[in-house]
């Protein structure tokens, strides 16, 4: 584990559950519930304080936690703690991996689009490590102990036009693609038991090439929706040329820096960041948020792209009118995209998770 960790790109200030630091660490249900409550309640309290929205106004609650699904559900826990109204619509998402943060925002947007009235959707994005700690000695399963860390995000989504003057972002596009029909993709990240019966998540060597392969398939759909005509023209020409030469000349990857000002790419690990950078032809200035969050916070799973947005905000880089692309990968294998338009200039808010360390970043070496 130490050998894997030292090559992971993580720094020494990431957060792990309390049980990890105990003399004889034992992962139990109480520890998992403590981890979930601490992350969710603090994030929601901070969000409600900033937005001045009373909990009674929340019409929809979406909680995503890939591998921890207690009964009563995490949505019920929040409804009980914050005393939400009895007709609130609740969605408890699980088993969707690191892409579920992106997908939960997409779900919230679709729920609000279908509504005939003004509404507010609270989205809580968390992953728990406690009950997924691996105690065996299979190298592909030990990787999860080394790179996954504690993190949580809460966001408020609304279809109220009057909120445009105070909202941070407007959701412009969203896209979800599922590639589970491909056996290699389906097995790339898999929960199973090892030879000794210890349950864990196996991150196989197929994960990196699968991510690159299906990211290319994903952007074939997203590209026409977001790229300027100049880039679309070059891409169409390259596809026609590839067809005429029977694959001797491969289609180009469009320059997405012409469509987006900032990128929040999946921070699954050092190799994943490098692979996405290669596929999208992004320089270090565009992969910087992903590399820095991996060092400071580790892989926080489904919430990681929002920690990257917080990094950009803490640096004061997001200006009104800027477009931000969030890309998340998930088990299954899934790819999700959110395209945001900034409605305000960003500032370093007091509760930004980078507030106490942003002056030390970016690192000169990684």
Order of alpha helices (4+ residues) and beta strands (2+ residues): alpha-alpha-beta-alpha-beta-alpha-beta-alpha-beta-beta-alpha-beta-beta-alpha-alpha-beta-alpha-alpha-alpha-beta-beta
